[in-house]
Amino acid sequence: MTALALRRPAWPSPRPASIARWLLAVAALVFCMVVVGGITRLTESGLSITEWKPITGAIPPLTNDQWMEAFRLYQQIPEYQEINRGMSLSDFQFIFFWEWVHRLLGRLIGLAFALPLIWFAWVRAIPAGYGPRLVALLALGGLQGAIGWWMVTSGLSVRTDVSHYRLAVHLLTALFIIGGLIWTALDLFMLARNSRARPAALRPFALVVLLILFAQLMFGAFTAGLDAGYVSSTWPLMNDHFVPEGIEWLGSLWATLSSDPYLVHFIHRWWAWAAAAALILLARRAKRAGRRGASIAINAAVGTQIALGIATVISGIALPLAVLHQAVGALVVAAAAWGAHAVGIRRA
């Protein structure tokens, strides 16, 4: 036995329950990231930091000269020149704060995942077969940071906002990470209870439900990126019409479906009911599988989300309601992952 091996701390066996609890903690941090991301978007703060400095960017401007330099860089982009011209330094500091917190949370999540992962690997606490999955989740988190900057760059020249397509990729990736963390944690909790437990399988029915939910989330992201929520503040009709007036053909079916604010809002508003119905069916199957908690979580999250969606529209996109709508959307994803996992549990 080498000296290195003698110094290695060793646990008598893998610790799946400890790793599962750590993954749920990271999922909670990603949830906070999604909430802050919603605030950043709704306060139009996302383009306030025009440089990507993964290390040194963790420290905000500390002196007046540093603040003026950051403000000068912001003044060079179209958002300032066409929309915010004349903004005061204090107003800039407000939007800078939210984007900085958003990026700081991203760095914190990276450390909260990478450092414990290294430790668990060092002490050989990771159960067989789970190492590659954990590394893949870490890599996906790193990719998410790059996607975030890719999104921001779309608004630094020509445009006065970020591409709604890139915004959708950024948000959907974050929600996918939450789902992946929760699924893996649930697998590990099963392994902690039964050493012969097999990872849950994604059943065809659950996959269909998740794809329906994916479409709803995607159109939600398009609605946010296009500010399509503002085109109507009435419900159930949109400006006294079921199918709203103002829809324009944008050259192709996909371009119109994904980029016309009236149509995007219309689809997001009514596809929600298809997603709700599918999720309720998933909740019923989870309950039949013996996971009543997952069933309750799905039904509660879906009902709350529909109520918040309607309230957000009627309020004219009030900031607190809109942030809650995005936050509960993330909880719907978490509950759906729990339910899909419940129906995919396989016998040892």
N, C-alpha and C positions, 0 to 999 in steps of 0.2 A: 504494500500500500504506500502510495507516494505521500510526501509531506503535504502537498496540496489537498489530497483527499482527507488527510488527518485533520486539516484545519476547516474543512467544509462542514458547516452545521448540518445536522441530519435529523430528520423526523422519521419515526418508525415506519410511516407509510404515507402515501399521498393524502392530501387534505382537500378533498373536493368541496366540502361545505365552506371552508375558509375562502377558497377561491371564488365560490359562488357569491358569497357576501361581498367580496371585493368588487366583483363584476356589477352587482346591483348598485353599489356605491358609485361606480363610474357611470352607470346608466343614469343615476340621479344627477350627476354633474352634466351629462350631455343634455338632459332635460332642461336644466338651468340655462345651458347654452342656447337651446332652442327658444326659450322665453326671452332671454336678452337679445337674441337675434331678431325676434319679433318687435321688441321695443326699438332696436336700432333701425329696422326698416320703417316702422311707423313714424319715427321722429326724423326720417330722412337723414340719418347719421352715417350711413354706410360708406360714403365717399369722402368723409372728413379726413381720413388718413390715406394719403396718396402714395405711400411707400410701403414696401413689404420688408420688414427687418425682423426675421424670426427670433433673434436673440436680443439685440439692443432695443428693439421696439417695445420690449416689456416695460421699459422706463419711459414715462410720459415726459413732455417738456417740463422743465423745472424752473427755468428762468424766463424773464420777459422776452429776451432775445430768441430763445428757443421757441416760445409760443408764436412770436411774430414770424419766424421762419416757417413753422408748420402752417400758419395762416396764409403766408405768401404762396406756398405750394398749392393750397386749396383754392386760392384765388385764380389759379391758372387753368382750372378745369371748367368745362361748360356749365356744370351745375351752379357754380358761383356766378359765372358771367351772365347766365341767362335767367337764373331764378333768384339767387341770393345776393345779388350785387348790393353793396351797402351794408351787409351783415356786420354787426359789431363783433369785437374780439370775444366778449363774454358769451354771445350766442354761438360763436364757433366753438368755444370751449365746452359748451353744453353738448353739441353733437359729437365733438371729439371724444368726450368722456364715454359715451355709450359704445362707440366703435372700439375704443381702447379696452373697455371692460369685456366686450365680446371677444376680442383677440386674446386678452389675458386669460379668459376662461379656457380658450382653446389650448393655450400653452399649459395651463394647470391640468387639463384633462390628459394631455400628452404625458406629463410627468406622473400623474396619478395612475396611468396605465403602464407605462414603460418600466418605472422603477420597481413596483411590486412584481411585475412579470419577471423581471430579471432575478429578483429575490426568490420567487417561487421556483424558478428553473434552477437556481443555484442550490437550493436545499432539496431539490428533487421532489417537490410537493405536487407537481402537475401530473394528474392521472394519465396513463397511457392513451395516446390517441388525441389528446386535447391540446398538445403543444402547437401543432400547425394551425388549429382553429384560433387560438389566442394570438399567435403571430399575425394571422390574416386580419384579425380585428384591429391590431395595432397598426398594420400597414394601411388599412382602410381609414383609420383616424388621421394618419399622416397625409393620405391623399385628400382627405376632407379639407385640411389646411390649404393645400395647393388649389383645390376647387374654389375655396373662398377667395383667394387672391385672383384667380382666373375670372371669377365673377366681378370683383371690384374693377379689374382692368377694363371691363367692357363699358364702364361709365366714366373713364378718365379722359376720353377724347371723343369728340363728335356728339355722343349721347349726353343727356342730362340725368340719366339714371342707369342702373345696371340692366343687363339683358334679363328679361323675365325667364328665358329658357335656362340661363345659367343659375339664376336664383332658384329655380325649381330643382335643378340638379343638386345644388348646395343643401337645400332643405330636405329633399328626399334621401340624400346620403346620410344626413344626420339621423333621420327617423329610422333608416335601415340599420344604422349602428345601434340605436336603442333596441330595436327588435333582436338583433344578433346577440347583444349582451344579455338580454333577458332570456332568450332561448338557451344560450350556453349555460347560464346560471341555473336554469331549471333542470337541464340535463345533469349538471353536477350535483344538485340537491338530490336527485333520484339516485345517483351513484353513491352519495353519502349514506343513503338509507339502505341500499342494496348493492353490494359490490359487483353483482352480475347484471345490473341494470344496463340496458342498451339505450343509446341516444334516441330521442323521439324522431319520427319520420314526418315529413311534410306531406300530408294526405292530399289527394286531388281536390276534394271539396274545400279544404282549408286554403289551398293554393288559389282556387277560383275566388274565394272571399277576399284574400289578400290582394289579388289583382284588381278586384272591384274597388277596394279601399285605396289602392295605389292610384287609380285613375282619379278618384275624388281628391286625394292629396295633391296630385299633380295640378289639377285645375284650381285647387285652392292656392297653390303657389303662383300659378299664372294670374289669378285674380289679384293677389297681393302685388306681384311685379308690375301689373298693368294699371294698378289703382282702380280696378274694375268694380270694386265694391262701392265706389262713389257714384256710379252711373244710375243707381236707383236706391232710394231710401224707403221704399214701400214693400209690403209683403202681404199676401202671396203674389199679387200682381206686380209687375215691374212698370212703374209709371203708367198705371191703368191698363196695361196689356199683359196677357200671359206670355206671349212671345214679344219681347221688347222691340220697339221701333229703334232704328239707328244702326242695325247690323249692316255692315258693308262687306262686299266680296273683296278679298285681299289677294286674289291671284291664284290661289289653290285652296282645296278643301282643308288641308292641314293648317295652312297659314290663317285661314278664316276661323277655324275651330280654336286655334291656340292663341290668336293675337287680336281678335276683335273684342274689345272690352264688354260690349253688351252680350255677345254670344258666350263668352267665357263665364261671365257672371251667371247667365241663364243656366248653363250646363252645371256649374258648381252648385247652384241653388237646388236644382232638381235631381241631379245624380246622387245627392246626399241621401235621398230616400231609398235609392237602390242599395247604396252602401249600408245604410242603417238596417234594411231588411236582411241583407246577407250576413251582417254581423250578429243580428238577433238569432238567426238560424245557427250560426257558429256557437253562440252562447248556449243554445239548447243542446247542441251536441256535446259541448264541454260538460254541461251538467249531467248528461246521460253517462259520460265517461267518468263521473265521480269527482269532477273538479268544480264544485259549486262556487267557489271563490272566483274562478275565472269567469263563470257565467254572470255573476253579480257585477264584476268589474266591467265587463263589456257592456251590459245593459245600462249601468249607471253612466259610463263615459259617453256612450252614444246619445242617450237622452239629454245629458247636460250639453253636449256639443251642438245638438240641433237647436236647443233653446238659446244657446249663446250665439249661434249663427244668425238666427232671426233677430235677436236683440241687437247684435252688431249692425246689421243692415238698417233696422229701424232708427237706430241712434245716429245714423250718418257716419258710421265707423268711429265711434268714441274710442279713444286710446285704451282705457282699462278693459273694455269689453273685447276689443280686437286682440289685445294681448292674451286675455283669458281664452279666447277662441283658439289661438295658436297653441297655447299651453295644453288645453284639453285635447286638442288634436294629437299632440304627442302622447297623451295618456290613452287615447283610443288605440294608437299603434301598440303601446305597451300591453294593453288588455287584449288586443287581437293576437299578439304574439303568444301571450299566455294561453289563450283559447285554442289557437292552432297547435300549440305544443301539447295541450291536454288531449286533443283528439288524435294526436300522432304517437302517443305513448305505446311502446311495444313491450310485450312480455319478456322478462329476462330469459 
